[in-house]
Amino acid sequence: MTSSELFQPIEEHLKTWEHICAFYETKAEQFQVIIPFLGGGLLKRERCLYVADENTAAEIKAGLLMRGLNVGRYLRSGQLRVLARRPSYLGLPRFDRQEVISWAVSALRQALGEGYSGLRVAVEASWILRDLSSIEDFLWCEAMSNAVFKGLPLKALCQYNAKRFMGDVVLKVLKTHPRVLLGLDLYESQFYESLIPASRETTSPEDFQMLGFD
């Protein structure tokens, strides 16, 4: 079986723009999702960024290597980047919702400018449990991402440890993600609340210009 066939169960269901969440209870369940998600992006020449927290960078790299990917080459070229949550979030001294959105816009713009077909981001959300004062700002970013990036070549996977997150947070997560990844299957979130008018299907040309895209 080729690498592309290994990644196909998730990849064949993804759209150009995606903002999905996944819940897991074990590392095996988590890696069953994130490794195909990242690997599929690498094979499609998308830049892949991974924000680790519960896992180490070495564990993520090893998971990809075991799937037959030339991890060293992707790291050297900059197509794959594994970022550690600790001791700060994305290099910020504290979580700042405006700065995080700006970071994502900049990362997408840079990826496209360097010739990649898009940007793929996977985030382990467990860090927020150590900084509960930022949880509402974090969920604001989750909701705002749908309005800012819809229609752009960006796929984001937000991962939540089901053993650690309480029911009220889980419900808010489902409200801010259009689709949910359960195992290798994607489902529409029945709780999703869109900030985008129903008549608006994609990001408008004006939005592209505002974000710095041609």
PyMOL commands that place a pseudoatom at each C-alpha (Angstrom):
pseudoatom trace, name=CA, resn=MET, resi=1, chain=A, elem=C, hetatm=0, pos=[0.000, 0.000, 0.000]
pseudoatom trace, name=CA, resn=THR, resi=2, chain=A, elem=C, hetatm=0, pos=[1.394, 3.406, -0.981]
pseudoatom trace, name=CA, resn=SER, resi=3, chain=A, elem=C, hetatm=0, pos=[1.609, 6.419, 1.341]
pseudoatom trace, name=CA, resn=SER, resi=4, chain=A, elem=C, hetatm=0, pos=[-1.183, 8.176, -0.546]
pseudoatom trace, name=CA, resn=GLU, resi=5, chain=A, elem=C, hetatm=0, pos=[-3.454, 5.149, -0.058]
pseudoatom trace, name=CA, resn=LEU, resi=6, chain=A, elem=C, hetatm=0, pos=[-2.696, 5.111, 3.678]
pseudoatom trace, name=CA, resn=PHE, resi=7, chain=A, elem=C, hetatm=0, pos=[-3.822, 8.733, 3.980]
pseudoatom trace, name=CA, resn=GLN, resi=8, chain=A, elem=C, hetatm=0, pos=[-6.869, 8.363, 1.722]
pseudoatom trace, name=CA, resn=PRO, resi=9, chain=A, elem=C, hetatm=0, pos=[-9.607, 7.581, 4.314]
pseudoatom trace, name=CA, resn=ILE, resi=10, chain=A, elem=C, hetatm=0, pos=[-9.462, 11.151, 5.666]
pseudoatom trace, name=CA, resn=GLU, resi=11, chain=A, elem=C, hetatm=0, pos=[-8.080, 12.936, 2.636]
pseudoatom trace, name=CA, resn=GLU, resi=12, chain=A, elem=C, hetatm=0, pos=[-10.863, 12.007, 0.234]
pseudoatom trace, name=CA, resn=HIS, resi=13, chain=A, elem=C, hetatm=0, pos=[-13.419, 13.789, 2.430]
pseudoatom trace, name=CA, resn=LEU, resi=14, chain=A, elem=C, hetatm=0, pos=[-11.545, 17.061, 2.998]
pseudoatom trace, name=CA, resn=LYS, resi=15, chain=A, elem=C, hetatm=0, pos=[-12.484, 20.265, 1.189]
pseudoatom trace, name=CA, resn=THR, resi=16, chain=A, elem=C, hetatm=0, pos=[-10.136, 23.061, 0.104]
pseudoatom trace, name=CA, resn=TRP, resi=17, chain=A, elem=C, hetatm=0, pos=[-11.108, 24.957, 3.253]
pseudoatom trace, name=CA, resn=GLU, resi=18, chain=A, elem=C, hetatm=0, pos=[-11.692, 23.022, 6.471]
pseudoatom trace, name=CA, resn=HIS, resi=19, chain=A, elem=C, hetatm=0, pos=[-11.887, 23.821, 10.148]
pseudoatom trace, name=CA, resn=ILE, resi=20, chain=A, elem=C, hetatm=0, pos=[-12.545, 20.576, 11.950]
pseudoatom trace, name=CA, resn=CYS, resi=21, chain=A, elem=C, hetatm=0, pos=[-12.206, 19.235, 15.468]
pseudoatom trace, name=CA, resn=ALA, resi=22, chain=A, elem=C, hetatm=0, pos=[-11.353, 15.765, 16.668]
pseudoatom trace, name=CA, resn=PHE, resi=23, chain=A, elem=C, hetatm=0, pos=[-11.775, 14.093, 20.051]
pseudoatom trace, name=CA, resn=TYR, resi=24, chain=A, elem=C, hetatm=0, pos=[-9.597, 11.269, 21.319]
pseudoatom trace, name=CA, resn=GLU, resi=25, chain=A, elem=C, hetatm=0, pos=[-9.033, 9.322, 24.523]
pseudoatom trace, name=CA, resn=THR, resi=26, chain=A, elem=C, hetatm=0, pos=[-5.761, 7.550, 23.764]
pseudoatom trace, name=CA, resn=LYS, resi=27, chain=A, elem=C, hetatm=0, pos=[-2.595, 8.441, 21.890]
pseudoatom trace, name=CA, resn=ALA, resi=28, chain=A, elem=C, hetatm=0, pos=[-3.336, 5.630, 19.440]
pseudoatom trace, name=CA, resn=GLU, resi=29, chain=A, elem=C, hetatm=0, pos=[-6.699, 7.221, 18.601]
pseudoatom trace, name=CA, resn=GLN, resi=30, chain=A, elem=C, hetatm=0, pos=[-5.063, 10.625, 18.242]
pseudoatom trace, name=CA, resn=PHE, resi=31, chain=A, elem=C, hetatm=0, pos=[-2.297, 9.415, 15.941]
pseudoatom trace, name=CA, resn=GLN, resi=32, chain=A, elem=C, hetatm=0, pos=[-4.806, 7.484, 13.845]
pseudoatom trace, name=CA, resn=VAL, resi=33, chain=A, elem=C, hetatm=0, pos=[-6.097, 10.921, 12.801]
pseudoatom trace, name=CA, resn=ILE, resi=34, chain=A, elem=C, hetatm=0, pos=[-3.218, 13.378, 12.910]
pseudoatom trace, name=CA, resn=ILE, resi=35, chain=A, elem=C, hetatm=0, pos=[-0.652, 11.327, 10.993]
pseudoatom trace, name=CA, resn=PRO, resi=36, chain=A, elem=C, hetatm=0, pos=[-2.900, 10.880, 7.920]
pseudoatom trace, name=CA, resn=PHE, resi=37, chain=A, elem=C, hetatm=0, pos=[-3.977, 14.529, 8.213]
pseudoatom trace, name=CA, resn=LEU, resi=38, chain=A, elem=C, hetatm=0, pos=[-0.395, 15.791, 8.112]
pseudoatom trace, name=CA, resn=GLY, resi=39, chain=A, elem=C, hetatm=0, pos=[0.812, 13.200, 5.636]
pseudoatom trace, name=CA, resn=GLY, resi=40, chain=A, elem=C, hetatm=0, pos=[-1.977, 13.988, 3.197]
pseudoatom trace, name=CA, resn=GLY, resi=41, chain=A, elem=C, hetatm=0, pos=[-1.032, 17.655, 3.285]
pseudoatom trace, name=CA, resn=LEU, resi=42, chain=A, elem=C, hetatm=0, pos=[2.650, 16.959, 2.694]
pseudoatom trace, name=CA, resn=LEU, resi=43, chain=A, elem=C, hetatm=0, pos=[1.867, 14.814, -0.340]
pseudoatom trace, name=CA, resn=LYS, resi=44, chain=A, elem=C, hetatm=0, pos=[-0.349, 17.603, -1.737]
pseudoatom trace, name=CA, resn=ARG, resi=45, chain=A, elem=C, hetatm=0, pos=[2.474, 20.132, -1.325]
pseudoatom trace, name=CA, resn=GLU, resi=46, chain=A, elem=C, hetatm=0, pos=[0.741, 22.050, 1.428]
pseudoatom trace, name=CA, resn=ARG, resi=47, chain=A, elem=C, hetatm=0, pos=[2.806, 23.547, 4.227]
pseudoatom trace, name=CA, resn=CYS, resi=48, chain=A, elem=C, hetatm=0, pos=[2.019, 21.665, 7.431]
pseudoatom trace, name=CA, resn=LEU, resi=49, chain=A, elem=C, hetatm=0, pos=[2.338, 23.195, 10.894]
pseudoatom trace, name=CA, resn=TYR, resi=50, chain=A, elem=C, hetatm=0, pos=[1.846, 21.181, 14.060]
pseudoatom trace, name=CA, resn=VAL, resi=51, chain=A, elem=C, hetatm=0, pos=[1.441, 22.839, 17.477]
pseudoatom trace, name=CA, resn=ALA, resi=52, chain=A, elem=C, hetatm=0, pos=[2.313, 20.147, 20.021]
pseudoatom trace, name=CA, resn=ASP, resi=53, chain=A, elem=C, hetatm=0, pos=[1.474, 20.029, 23.709]
pseudoatom trace, name=CA, resn=GLU, resi=54, chain=A, elem=C, hetatm=0, pos=[0.755, 16.537, 25.045]
pseudoatom trace, name=CA, resn=ASN, resi=55, chain=A, elem=C, hetatm=0, pos=[3.107, 15.019, 22.500]
pseudoatom trace, name=CA, resn=THR, resi=56, chain=A, elem=C, hetatm=0, pos=[6.708, 15.890, 21.781]
pseudoatom trace, name=CA, resn=ALA, resi=57, chain=A, elem=C, hetatm=0, pos=[8.028, 16.958, 18.398]
pseudoatom trace, name=CA, resn=ALA, resi=58, chain=A, elem=C, hetatm=0, pos=[9.980, 13.692, 18.255]
pseudoatom trace, name=CA, resn=GLU, resi=59, chain=A, elem=C, hetatm=0, pos=[6.775, 11.649, 18.647]
pseudoatom trace, name=CA, resn=ILE, resi=60, chain=A, elem=C, hetatm=0, pos=[5.053, 13.492, 15.809]
pseudoatom trace, name=CA, resn=LYS, resi=61, chain=A, elem=C, hetatm=0, pos=[8.065, 13.084, 13.544]
pseudoatom trace, name=CA, resn=ALA, resi=62, chain=A, elem=C, hetatm=0, pos=[8.348, 9.386, 14.416]
pseudoatom trace, name=CA, resn=GLY, resi=63, chain=A, elem=C, hetatm=0, pos=[4.682, 8.829, 13.585]
pseudoatom trace, name=CA, resn=LEU, resi=64, chain=A, elem=C, hetatm=0, pos=[5.165, 10.322, 10.122]
pseudoatom trace, name=CA, resn=LEU, resi=65, chain=A, elem=C, hetatm=0, pos=[8.396, 8.402, 9.587]
pseudoatom trace, name=CA, resn=MET, resi=66, chain=A, elem=C, hetatm=0, pos=[6.630, 5.145, 10.379]
pseudoatom trace, name=CA, resn=ARG, resi=67, chain=A, elem=C, hetatm=0, pos=[4.155, 5.938, 7.598]
pseudoatom trace, name=CA, resn=GLY, resi=68, chain=A, elem=C, hetatm=0, pos=[7.012, 6.000, 5.109]
pseudoatom trace, name=CA, resn=LEU, resi=69, chain=A, elem=C, hetatm=0, pos=[7.429, 9.761, 4.720]
pseudoatom trace, name=CA, resn=ASN, resi=70, chain=A, elem=C, hetatm=0, pos=[10.834, 11.385, 4.285]
pseudoatom trace, name=CA, resn=VAL, resi=71, chain=A, elem=C, hetatm=0, pos=[10.429, 13.549, 7.379]
pseudoatom trace, name=CA, resn=GLY, resi=72, chain=A, elem=C, hetatm=0, pos=[13.957, 14.933, 7.250]
pseudoatom trace, name=CA, resn=ARG, resi=73, chain=A, elem=C, hetatm=0, pos=[13.461, 16.298, 3.766]
pseudoatom trace, name=CA, resn=TYR, resi=74, chain=A, elem=C, hetatm=0, pos=[10.171, 17.976, 4.676]
pseudoatom trace, name=CA, resn=LEU, resi=75, chain=A, elem=C, hetatm=0, pos=[11.729, 19.539, 7.775]
pseudoatom trace, name=CA, resn=ARG, resi=76, chain=A, elem=C, hetatm=0, pos=[14.774, 20.809, 5.897]
pseudoatom trace, name=CA, resn=SER, resi=77, chain=A, elem=C, hetatm=0, pos=[12.645, 22.396, 3.176]
pseudoatom trace, name=CA, resn=GLY, resi=78, chain=A, elem=C, hetatm=0, pos=[10.371, 24.042, 5.737]
pseudoatom trace, name=CA, resn=GLN, resi=79, chain=A, elem=C, hetatm=0, pos=[7.261, 22.343, 4.387]
pseudoatom trace, name=CA, resn=LEU, resi=80, chain=A, elem=C, hetatm=0, pos=[6.805, 20.667, 7.784]
pseudoatom trace, name=CA, resn=ARG, resi=81, chain=A, elem=C, hetatm=0, pos=[7.201, 22.542, 11.044]
pseudoatom trace, name=CA, resn=VAL, resi=82, chain=A, elem=C, hetatm=0, pos=[6.521, 21.192, 14.525]
pseudoatom trace, name=CA, resn=LEU, resi=83, chain=A, elem=C, hetatm=0, pos=[6.046, 23.935, 17.118]
pseudoatom trace, name=CA, resn=ALA, resi=84, chain=A, elem=C, hetatm=0, pos=[6.136, 23.347, 20.872]
pseudoatom trace, name=CA, resn=ARG, resi=85, chain=A, elem=C, hetatm=0, pos=[3.427, 24.982, 22.994]
pseudoatom trace, name=CA, resn=ARG, resi=86, chain=A, elem=C, hetatm=0, pos=[5.739, 25.414, 25.959]
pseudoatom trace, name=CA, resn=PRO, resi=87, chain=A, elem=C, hetatm=0, pos=[6.669, 27.872, 27.355]
pseudoatom trace, name=CA, resn=SER, resi=88, chain=A, elem=C, hetatm=0, pos=[4.505, 30.191, 25.268]
pseudoatom trace, name=CA, resn=TYR, resi=89, chain=A, elem=C, hetatm=0, pos=[1.825, 29.981, 22.609]
pseudoatom trace, name=CA, resn=LEU, resi=90, chain=A, elem=C, hetatm=0, pos=[3.301, 30.459, 19.122]
pseudoatom trace, name=CA, resn=GLY, resi=91, chain=A, elem=C, hetatm=0, pos=[6.134, 32.494, 20.625]
pseudoatom trace, name=CA, resn=LEU, resi=92, chain=A, elem=C, hetatm=0, pos=[3.741, 34.941, 22.298]
pseudoatom trace, name=CA, resn=PRO, resi=93, chain=A, elem=C, hetatm=0, pos=[4.318, 35.821, 25.969]
pseudoatom trace, name=CA, resn=ARG, resi=94, chain=A, elem=C, hetatm=0, pos=[0.600, 35.264, 26.567]
pseudoatom trace, name=CA, resn=PHE, resi=95, chain=A, elem=C, hetatm=0, pos=[-2.410, 34.174, 24.534]
pseudoatom trace, name=CA, resn=ASP, resi=96, chain=A, elem=C, hetatm=0, pos=[-3.656, 37.107, 22.470]
pseudoatom trace, name=CA, resn=ARG, resi=97, chain=A, elem=C, hetatm=0, pos=[-6.604, 36.334, 20.215]
pseudoatom trace, name=CA, resn=GLN, resi=98, chain=A, elem=C, hetatm=0, pos=[-5.878, 39.097, 17.713]
pseudoatom trace, name=CA, resn=GLU, resi=99, chain=A, elem=C, hetatm=0, pos=[-2.220, 38.102, 17.466]
pseudoatom trace, name=CA, resn=VAL, resi=100, chain=A, elem=C, hetatm=0, pos=[-3.124, 34.442, 16.927]
pseudoatom trace, name=CA, resn=ILE, resi=101, chain=A, elem=C, hetatm=0, pos=[-5.443, 35.284, 14.026]
pseudoatom trace, name=CA, resn=SER, resi=102, chain=A, elem=C, hetatm=0, pos=[-2.754, 37.564, 12.589]
pseudoatom trace, name=CA, resn=TRP, resi=103, chain=A, elem=C, hetatm=0, pos=[-0.228, 34.742, 12.933]
pseudoatom trace, name=CA, resn=ALA, resi=104, chain=A, elem=C, hetatm=0, pos=[-2.473, 32.377, 10.985]
pseudoatom trace, name=CA, resn=VAL, resi=105, chain=A, elem=C, hetatm=0, pos=[-3.058, 34.962, 8.241]
pseudoatom trace, name=CA, resn=SER, resi=106, chain=A, elem=C, hetatm=0, pos=[0.681, 35.555, 7.982]
pseudoatom trace, name=CA, resn=ALA, resi=107, chain=A, elem=C, hetatm=0, pos=[1.441, 31.817, 7.909]
pseudoatom trace, name=CA, resn=LEU, resi=108, chain=A, elem=C, hetatm=0, pos=[-1.025, 31.242, 5.076]
pseudoatom trace, name=CA, resn=ARG, resi=109, chain=A, elem=C, hetatm=0, pos=[0.242, 34.222, 3.113]
pseudoatom trace, name=CA, resn=GLN, resi=110, chain=A, elem=C, hetatm=0, pos=[3.833, 33.045, 3.515]
pseudoatom trace, name=CA, resn=ALA, resi=111, chain=A, elem=C, hetatm=0, pos=[3.016, 29.478, 2.464]
pseudoatom trace, name=CA, resn=LEU, resi=112, chain=A, elem=C, hetatm=0, pos=[1.301, 30.645, -0.714]
pseudoatom trace, name=CA, resn=GLY, resi=113, chain=A, elem=C, hetatm=0, pos=[4.088, 33.131, -1.413]
pseudoatom trace, name=CA, resn=GLU, resi=114, chain=A, elem=C, hetatm=0, pos=[6.646, 30.328, -1.218]
pseudoatom trace, name=CA, resn=GLY, resi=115, chain=A, elem=C, hetatm=0, pos=[4.767, 28.270, -3.782]
pseudoatom trace, name=CA, resn=TYR, resi=116, chain=A, elem=C, hetatm=0, pos=[2.861, 25.850, -1.563]
pseudoatom trace, name=CA, resn=SER, resi=117, chain=A, elem=C, hetatm=0, pos=[-0.681, 24.949, -2.566]
pseudoatom trace, name=CA, resn=GLY, resi=118, chain=A, elem=C, hetatm=0, pos=[-2.066, 25.816, 0.853]
pseudoatom trace, name=CA, resn=LEU, resi=119, chain=A, elem=C, hetatm=0, pos=[-1.579, 25.617, 4.598]
pseudoatom trace, name=CA, resn=ARG, resi=120, chain=A, elem=C, hetatm=0, pos=[-2.516, 22.807, 6.941]
pseudoatom trace, name=CA, resn=VAL, resi=121, chain=A, elem=C, hetatm=0, pos=[-2.441, 23.327, 10.724]
pseudoatom trace, name=CA, resn=ALA, resi=122, chain=A, elem=C, hetatm=0, pos=[-2.971, 20.798, 13.520]
pseudoatom trace, name=CA, resn=VAL, resi=123, chain=A, elem=C, hetatm=0, pos=[-3.207, 22.022, 17.109]
pseudoatom trace, name=CA, resn=GLU, resi=124, chain=A, elem=C, hetatm=0, pos=[-3.304, 20.134, 20.396]
pseudoatom trace, name=CA, resn=ALA, resi=125, chain=A, elem=C, hetatm=0, pos=[-5.728, 22.180, 22.490]
pseudoatom trace, name=CA, resn=SER, resi=126, chain=A, elem=C, hetatm=0, pos=[-4.854, 20.647, 25.866]
pseudoatom trace, name=CA, resn=TRP, resi=127, chain=A, elem=C, hetatm=0, pos=[-2.610, 23.606, 26.741]
pseudoatom trace, name=CA, resn=ILE, resi=128, chain=A, elem=C, hetatm=0, pos=[-5.698, 25.708, 27.465]
pseudoatom trace, name=CA, resn=LEU, resi=129, chain=A, elem=C, hetatm=0, pos=[-6.363, 23.588, 30.566]
pseudoatom trace, name=CA, resn=ARG, resi=130, chain=A, elem=C, hetatm=0, pos=[-3.282, 25.183, 32.132]
pseudoatom trace, name=CA, resn=ASP, resi=131, chain=A, elem=C, hetatm=0, pos=[-4.463, 28.672, 31.209]
pseudoatom trace, name=CA, resn=LEU, resi=132, chain=A, elem=C, hetatm=0, pos=[-8.210, 28.665, 31.825]
pseudoatom trace, name=CA, resn=SER, resi=133, chain=A, elem=C, hetatm=0, pos=[-8.307, 32.464, 31.922]
pseudoatom trace, name=CA, resn=SER, resi=134, chain=A, elem=C, hetatm=0, pos=[-7.717, 32.378, 28.149]
pseudoatom trace, name=CA, resn=ILE, resi=135, chain=A, elem=C, hetatm=0, pos=[-10.362, 29.822, 27.247]
pseudoatom trace, name=CA, resn=GLU, resi=136, chain=A, elem=C, hetatm=0, pos=[-12.985, 32.328, 26.078]
pseudoatom trace, name=CA, resn=ASP, resi=137, chain=A, elem=C, hetatm=0, pos=[-10.403, 34.099, 23.892]
pseudoatom trace, name=CA, resn=PHE, resi=138, chain=A, elem=C, hetatm=0, pos=[-9.337, 30.739, 22.494]
pseudoatom trace, name=CA, resn=LEU, resi=139, chain=A, elem=C, hetatm=0, pos=[-12.929, 29.812, 21.629]
pseudoatom trace, name=CA, resn=TRP, resi=140, chain=A, elem=C, hetatm=0, pos=[-13.334, 33.277, 20.057]
pseudoatom trace, name=CA, resn=CYS, resi=141, chain=A, elem=C, hetatm=0, pos=[-10.415, 32.411, 17.769]
pseudoatom trace, name=CA, resn=GLU, resi=142, chain=A, elem=C, hetatm=0, pos=[-12.066, 29.101, 16.927]
pseudoatom trace, name=CA, resn=ALA, resi=143, chain=A, elem=C, hetatm=0, pos=[-15.274, 30.873, 15.912]
pseudoatom trace, name=CA, resn=MET, resi=144, chain=A, elem=C, hetatm=0, pos=[-13.555, 33.755, 14.107]
pseudoatom trace, name=CA, resn=SER, resi=145, chain=A, elem=C, hetatm=0, pos=[-11.406, 31.388, 12.037]
pseudoatom trace, name=CA, resn=ASN, resi=146, chain=A, elem=C, hetatm=0, pos=[-14.522, 30.280, 10.172]
pseudoatom trace, name=CA, resn=ALA, resi=147, chain=A, elem=C, hetatm=0, pos=[-15.339, 33.844, 9.151]
pseudoatom trace, name=CA, resn=VAL, resi=148, chain=A, elem=C, hetatm=0, pos=[-11.773, 34.893, 8.325]
pseudoatom trace, name=CA, resn=PHE, resi=149, chain=A, elem=C, hetatm=0, pos=[-10.537, 31.888, 6.386]
pseudoatom trace, name=CA, resn=LYS, resi=150, chain=A, elem=C, hetatm=0, pos=[-13.577, 30.390, 4.682]
pseudoatom trace, name=CA, resn=GLY, resi=151, chain=A, elem=C, hetatm=0, pos=[-12.848, 29.866, 0.991]
pseudoatom trace, name=CA, resn=LEU, resi=152, chain=A, elem=C, hetatm=0, pos=[-9.078, 30.100, 1.431]
pseudoatom trace, name=CA, resn=PRO, resi=153, chain=A, elem=C, hetatm=0, pos=[-6.712, 27.102, 0.982]
pseudoatom trace, name=CA, resn=LEU, resi=154, chain=A, elem=C, hetatm=0, pos=[-6.418, 26.378, 4.694]
pseudoatom trace, name=CA, resn=LYS, resi=155, chain=A, elem=C, hetatm=0, pos=[-7.205, 23.201, 6.609]
pseudoatom trace, name=CA, resn=ALA, resi=156, chain=A, elem=C, hetatm=0, pos=[-7.140, 23.273, 10.408]
pseudoatom trace, name=CA, resn=LEU, resi=157, chain=A, elem=C, hetatm=0, pos=[-7.528, 20.340, 12.780]
pseudoatom trace, name=CA, resn=CYS, resi=158, chain=A, elem=C, hetatm=0, pos=[-8.112, 21.153, 16.466]
pseudoatom trace, name=CA, resn=GLN, resi=159, chain=A, elem=C, hetatm=0, pos=[-7.573, 18.189, 18.788]
pseudoatom trace, name=CA, resn=TYR, resi=160, chain=A, elem=C, hetatm=0, pos=[-9.266, 17.704, 22.155]
pseudoatom trace, name=CA, resn=ASN, resi=161, chain=A, elem=C, hetatm=0, pos=[-8.564, 15.024, 24.738]
pseudoatom trace, name=CA, resn=ALA, resi=162, chain=A, elem=C, hetatm=0, pos=[-12.045, 13.781, 25.637]
pseudoatom trace, name=CA, resn=LYS, resi=163, chain=A, elem=C, hetatm=0, pos=[-10.842, 12.602, 29.053]
pseudoatom trace, name=CA, resn=ARG, resi=164, chain=A, elem=C, hetatm=0, pos=[-9.728, 16.082, 30.064]
pseudoatom trace, name=CA, resn=PHE, resi=165, chain=A, elem=C, hetatm=0, pos=[-12.305, 18.485, 28.623]
pseudoatom trace, name=CA, resn=MET, resi=166, chain=A, elem=C, hetatm=0, pos=[-15.631, 18.965, 30.382]
pseudoatom trace, name=CA, resn=GLY, resi=167, chain=A, elem=C, hetatm=0, pos=[-19.044, 18.866, 28.723]
pseudoatom trace, name=CA, resn=ASP, resi=168, chain=A, elem=C, hetatm=0, pos=[-19.646, 22.620, 28.597]
pseudoatom trace, name=CA, resn=VAL, resi=169, chain=A, elem=C, hetatm=0, pos=[-16.349, 23.213, 26.787]
pseudoatom trace, name=CA, resn=VAL, resi=170, chain=A, elem=C, hetatm=0, pos=[-17.023, 20.315, 24.411]
pseudoatom trace, name=CA, resn=LEU, resi=171, chain=A, elem=C, hetatm=0, pos=[-20.368, 21.881, 23.478]
pseudoatom trace, name=CA, resn=LYS, resi=172, chain=A, elem=C, hetatm=0, pos=[-18.676, 25.229, 22.755]
pseudoatom trace, name=CA, resn=VAL, resi=173, chain=A, elem=C, hetatm=0, pos=[-16.090, 23.434, 20.640]
pseudoatom trace, name=CA, resn=LEU, resi=174, chain=A, elem=C, hetatm=0, pos=[-18.845, 21.777, 18.597]
pseudoatom trace, name=CA, resn=LYS, resi=175, chain=A, elem=C, hetatm=0, pos=[-20.481, 25.188, 18.120]
pseudoatom trace, name=CA, resn=THR, resi=176, chain=A, elem=C, hetatm=0, pos=[-17.298, 26.630, 16.602]
pseudoatom trace, name=CA, resn=HIS, resi=177, chain=A, elem=C, hetatm=0, pos=[-16.413, 23.803, 14.185]
pseudoatom trace, name=CA, resn=PRO, resi=178, chain=A, elem=C, hetatm=0, pos=[-18.467, 23.107, 11.050]
pseudoatom trace, name=CA, resn=ARG, resi=179, chain=A, elem=C, hetatm=0, pos=[-17.416, 19.458, 10.953]
pseudoatom trace, name=CA, resn=VAL, resi=180, chain=A, elem=C, hetatm=0, pos=[-16.242, 16.865, 13.457]
pseudoatom trace, name=CA, resn=LEU, resi=181, chain=A, elem=C, hetatm=0, pos=[-13.790, 14.059, 12.817]
pseudoatom trace, name=CA, resn=LEU, resi=182, chain=A, elem=C, hetatm=0, pos=[-14.785, 10.874, 14.657]
pseudoatom trace, name=CA, resn=GLY, resi=183, chain=A, elem=C, hetatm=0, pos=[-12.271, 8.164, 13.967]
pseudoatom trace, name=CA, resn=LEU, resi=184, chain=A, elem=C, hetatm=0, pos=[-11.643, 8.429, 10.229]
pseudoatom trace, name=CA, resn=ASP, resi=185, chain=A, elem=C, hetatm=0, pos=[-15.124, 9.731, 9.416]
pseudoatom trace, name=CA, resn=LEU, resi=186, chain=A, elem=C, hetatm=0, pos=[-16.171, 13.376, 9.023]
pseudoatom trace, name=CA, resn=TYR, resi=187, chain=A, elem=C, hetatm=0, pos=[-19.595, 14.515, 10.219]
pseudoatom trace, name=CA, resn=GLU, resi=188, chain=A, elem=C, hetatm=0, pos=[-21.430, 17.815, 10.070]
pseudoatom trace, name=CA, resn=SER, resi=189, chain=A, elem=C, hetatm=0, pos=[-21.648, 19.356, 13.528]
pseudoatom trace, name=CA, resn=GLN, resi=190, chain=A, elem=C, hetatm=0, pos=[-25.301, 19.701, 14.509]
pseudoatom trace, name=CA, resn=PHE, resi=191, chain=A, elem=C, hetatm=0, pos=[-24.312, 22.344, 17.052]
pseudoatom trace, name=CA, resn=TYR, resi=192, chain=A, elem=C, hetatm=0, pos=[-22.301, 24.586, 14.728]
pseudoatom trace, name=CA, resn=GLU, resi=193, chain=A, elem=C, hetatm=0, pos=[-23.240, 28.276, 14.803]
pseudoatom trace, name=CA, resn=SER, resi=194, chain=A, elem=C, hetatm=0, pos=[-21.883, 30.177, 11.816]
pseudoatom trace, name=CA, resn=LEU, resi=195, chain=A, elem=C, hetatm=0, pos=[-20.834, 33.829, 12.015]
pseudoatom trace, name=CA, resn=ILE, resi=196, chain=A, elem=C, hetatm=0, pos=[-21.120, 34.035, 8.214]
pseudoatom trace, name=CA, resn=PRO, resi=197, chain=A, elem=C, hetatm=0, pos=[-24.483, 34.982, 6.608]
pseudoatom trace, name=CA, resn=ALA, resi=198, chain=A, elem=C, hetatm=0, pos=[-26.217, 32.002, 5.032]
pseudoatom trace, name=CA, resn=SER, resi=199, chain=A, elem=C, hetatm=0, pos=[-26.124, 33.725, 1.618]
pseudoatom trace, name=CA, resn=ARG, resi=200, chain=A, elem=C, hetatm=0, pos=[-22.333, 33.932, 1.713]
pseudoatom trace, name=CA, resn=GLU, resi=201, chain=A, elem=C, hetatm=0, pos=[-20.610, 30.743, 0.608]
pseudoatom trace, name=CA, resn=THR, resi=202, chain=A, elem=C, hetatm=0, pos=[-16.957, 31.797, 0.485]
pseudoatom trace, name=CA, resn=THR, resi=203, chain=A, elem=C, hetatm=0, pos=[-14.592, 34.594, 1.360]
pseudoatom trace, name=CA, resn=SER, resi=204, chain=A, elem=C, hetatm=0, pos=[-15.257, 37.632, -0.841]
pseudoatom trace, name=CA, resn=PRO, resi=205, chain=A, elem=C, hetatm=0, pos=[-12.639, 39.391, -3.042]
pseudoatom trace, name=CA, resn=GLU, resi=206, chain=A, elem=C, hetatm=0, pos=[-12.668, 42.247, -0.546]
pseudoatom trace, name=CA, resn=ASP, resi=207, chain=A, elem=C, hetatm=0, pos=[-11.741, 39.809, 2.211]
pseudoatom trace, name=CA, resn=PHE, resi=208, chain=A, elem=C, hetatm=0, pos=[-8.817, 38.528, 0.151]
pseudoatom trace, name=CA, resn=GLN, resi=209, chain=A, elem=C, hetatm=0, pos=[-7.531, 42.083, -0.242]
pseudoatom trace, name=CA, resn=MET, resi=210, chain=A, elem=C, hetatm=0, pos=[-8.007, 42.820, 3.459]
pseudoatom trace, name=CA, resn=LEU, resi=211, chain=A, elem=C, hetatm=0, pos=[-5.953, 39.769, 4.358]
pseudoatom trace, name=CA, resn=GLY, resi=212, chain=A, elem=C, hetatm=0, pos=[-3.198, 40.715, 1.929]
pseudoatom trace, name=CA, resn=PHE, resi=213, chain=A, elem=C, hetatm=0, pos=[-3.920, 38.197, -0.841]
pseudoatom trace, name=CA, resn=ASP, resi=214, chain=A, elem=C, hetatm=0, pos=[-4.174, 39.053, -4.508]
for i in range(1, 214): cmd.bond("trace and resi %d" % i, "trace and resi %d" % (i + 1))
show_as sticks, trace
zoom trace
